[in-house]
Amino acid sequence: MISSAMKGSEGPELGEYPVASQQMSLAAAAFAMLAGKHRSFRMALFENDQWVVTDFGLVSVEPAAPHEYQIAAERLLEMAGAGGGSLYDWPIQLAGEAWIDLDAFIDAFIKALDIHKGRYTGTVDPDLLEQSIAEARRTHAHEVAKGHGWFP
């Protein structure tokens, strides 16, 4: 389906992909949108210094993040990795990254959970989220103590 923004009507609605340039062909725009490769095709729904919640999910923002890190909305509640099956993965996994501003990530992660409700499987368990964030803070404090964490 081609969005009204791509057809050239009055403007994009929430979740649509605006065409960044009139010079880009419709086919090229559709390919970039479907491939998720062109950041200008991602609608920002929330942003802080290091993260942006988009219609795709959660994406790191350069230069505050040294590279682009993307988490699809459908994967926000994953628990089989860093969470060990009992906690949400992403806060814990990102807490171990040297470049992470943990507070900015947690803020954006919580916002992404709210914005993308219904796109991921299951519902957010507030106690599990609190435990996951607490574990992420412990992990991050350990990394900072080792000199590997993010320093504001």
Residue pairs with C-beta under 8 A, 6 or more apart in sequence:
2 26
2 30
3 12
3 13
3 16
3 17
4 10
4 11
4 12
4 13
4 16
5 11
5 12
5 13
5 16
5 17
5 18
5 19
6 16
6 17
6 18
6 19
6 26
6 29
6 30
11 18
12 18
12 43
14 43
14 45
14 55
15 43
15 55
16 43
17 29
17 33
17 41
17 42
17 43
17 55
18 40
18 41
18 43
19 29
20 29
20 38
20 40
20 41
24 32
29 41
32 38
32 41
33 41
36 42
36 56
36 70
39 59
39 68
42 52
42 54
42 55
42 56
42 59
43 54
43 55
44 52
44 53
44 54
45 52
45 53
45 54
45 55
45 111
45 115
46 52
46 53
46 108
46 111
46 112
46 115
47 53
47 61
47 108
48 61
48 104
48 107
48 108
49 61
49 64
49 101
49 104
50 60
50 61
50 64
50 65
50 100
50 101
50 104
50 105
50 108
51 58
51 59
51 60
51 61
51 65
51 104
51 105
51 107
51 108
51 109
52 58
52 59
52 60
52 61
52 108
53 108
53 111
53 112
53 115
53 116
56 70
56 72
56 73
57 70
57 71
57 72
57 73
57 74
57 75
57 76
57 112
57 116
58 70
58 71
58 73
58 76
58 90
58 108
58 109
58 112
59 68
59 69
59 70
59 71
60 67
60 68
60 69
60 70
62 68
64 101
64 104
65 99
66 99
69 94
71 90
71 112
73 112
73 116
73 119
73 120
74 119
74 120
74 121
75 90
75 120
76 88
76 90
76 109
76 112
76 113
76 116
76 119
76 120
77 88
77 113
77 120
77 121
77 122
77 124
78 88
78 89
78 90
79 85
79 86
79 87
79 88
79 89
80 89
81 89
81 93
82 89
82 90
82 92
82 93
82 96
83 89
83 92
83 132
87 128
87 131
87 132
87 135
88 128
88 129
88 132
90 109
91 105
91 106
91 109
91 132
91 133
91 135
91 136
92 132
92 135
92 136
92 139
94 100
94 102
94 105
94 136
95 102
95 105
95 135
95 136
95 137
95 139
95 140
95 143
96 139
96 140
96 143
97 150
98 143
98 148
98 149
98 150
99 150
100 140
100 149
100 150
101 150
101 152
102 136
102 137
102 140
102 150
106 133
106 136
110 129
113 120
113 124
113 129
117 123
117 124
140 149
140 150
141 149
143 149
144 150
144 151
